Amino acid sequence: MKFPPKSKIGLKLWTIGSFLGIFTLGVLFFVGKNIPDNSNYFSTFALLLFILLIVVTIALLYTINSQMDNDVVESYLNDKVNTLEIELEKAIESSEHKSIYLENISHEIRIPLSTILGMVRMLKNTDLDLDQKAQVEIAEYSSEHLLQLINMILNNSKGVDVDLKLEPVPISLESDLTKLFKIFEYQAWEKGLDFEFKFSIDKKNDFLLLGDIGKIQQVLINLVNNAIKFTNTGKISVTIDHTVTYDDLQVVSFYVKDSGIGMSDYEQEHAFSNFEDRHSNDLKHYRGSGIGLSVTKKLIELMGSELKFESKENEGSTFYFSLQLQKTLNVIEEPPKETPVLLNKFDYRFSVLVAEDNIMNQKVIKFLLEQHGAECTFVTNGLDAVNLYKVINYDMIFMDIYMPKINGYEATKIIKNSDKYAKNNIPIIAVSASAFEEDIKKAKEAGVDEFLAKPIDNEKLSGVLRKYTLKKEDRVS
C-alpha cells in the first residue's frame, strides 16, 4: 500500500483508519488511568479492549484491501488509456499515410491522363471521317470518365461519409449527362447489349437547375454500371423526366431499367447492405444487387430523396428516384454555332512563358495556347523561368507547380518580388495536375493570379486569357 494515497477514496479510508487508531489509544489511556484496582473491572476492561482491537484491525484490513483494489484498478485503467492513446496515434498516422499515398498516386495518374486528353482534343481538330470522329469522341468521353473516377476515389479517401456536403451549381441535365451516357452506350455495345437514354423535357419550361452534378453522376454511374454488369442479353434504358414543375422547383425523376438476371427475395431484402457487413457465406446470393447500392442510397438521401427499385428474378430490375431541384432564372436555349473569337480588338499575338518539365504536356499546352493566338517559349524548371523572365518581356506566364531545381511556388515568389515585376506586373497562371485545396491555397499564397488544373479545360483557359488580355488591351490603348 502506498502513502500518501493517490485517490480520494484512499485518502478517506486512511483518515477513518487513523481516527479509529487515535480513538482507541484515547480510550485505553482514559480507562487505564481511571480504572479501580479491582480484578473484575480489569477483566471486563481487557475483554472490551480485545473486542475494540479486533474491530480496529478489521477496519484497517478493509482499508488496506480497498486501497490495494483501487490501486490495481487505477493501474489497469491507466495502462488501458495509454494503450488506446498509442493505438489512436498509430491509426491517425496510418490514415494520414494512406491519404498522402492516394494523393500522390492521383497526381501521378492525372499527369499522363492530362496528356491523353490533350492529344485527343488535338486530334478532334484535324480532318477526320465520321467513324474516326466517333472513335475519338468515345476516347475523350472515356478519359473524362476516368478522371472523374480518380477524383471520386480521392474524395472517398478523405472520409466522405463523415464530411459529405452538397455542392449545388447551375446544371443542364441533358447537356451534362449526355456525355456520361455516351460512355455507357459504348460499354453496352461491347457486351452486345442495346442501350438507350432519353430526356423528357418541356422545352417551354426548360431552366438551368441548381444541383450537385458530381453526386448525380456518381449515382448514375453506380446504377448503370450494375445494370450492364448483371445483364447478359437485352437492353438497358435510362429515362430522365423533368416535365413536372411547380413554383420555383423542378421535379426530376431518374429511371434505370435493365433486362438482366434480377434479384431474388433474399437479395432484395439485403440489397442496400454494406459489402463488409455481408457474411462470406451469403456472398453467393449477391448476383444482381450490386455492391455500390449502399453508397448510392446514402448519396440520394443526402440530396433529399429515396432510392427505390422493382426487380423480378431472371426478368430484370428498375431503379428509380426523384429529386426536387431549384430552378434558376436562366432558360436553356439552343447553343449558338461556334465562331472564331479574337481575344482583343488589335489582334496581336501575345507572348507566353511556359514553365513545364513534361515534354508531352508541353505539346498539349502549346497546342491549346496557339489556338488562342499565343507565342510560347518553354522552360523545364523554375530556375530557368526566373532567369528568362529577367531578360525577356512576356505578356503572361504559365507556371507548373512541381518542377526540378526551383518549384513553381518559389519561382513565382522570386518573380513577384523582382524590380521588373514592380514596374510591369504580368499575370502568372499556375498549372498542375495536383489540384487539391492545399495546392491551390499554397499557390495563391505564393502570388499566382489564377489556378488551372490539368487536364486543362479549354473553356476555362479561354476565360483566363480573355480576362488578362483585356487588361493588356487597356495598356496598349
Salt bridges, closest charged atoms under 4 A:
GLU93 OE2 - HIS97 NE2 3.56
GLU103 OE2 - LYS158 NZ 3.85
GLU140 OE2 - ARG121 NE 3.42
GLU140 OE1 - LYS124 NZ 2.84
GLU144 OE2 - ARG121 NH2 3.30
GLU174 OE1 - LYS203 NZ 3.54
GLU196 OE2 - LYS235 NZ 3.25
ASP212 OD2 - LYS215 NZ 2.84
GLU267 OE2 - ARG287 NE 3.29
GLU301 OE2 - LYS297 NZ 2.65
GLU313 OE2 - ARG287 NH2 2.95
GLU315 OE2 - LYS312 NZ 3.77
GLU356 OE1 - LYS454 NZ 2.56
GLU370 OE2 - LYS366 NZ 2.76
GLU375 OE2 - ARG349 NE 3.48
ASP395 OD1 - LYS472 NZ 3.12
ASP400 OD1 - LYS454 NZ 3.55
GLU410 OE2 - LYS413 NZ 3.96
ASP449 OD2 - LYS416 NZ 3.65
GLU450 OE2 - LYS467 NZ 2.68
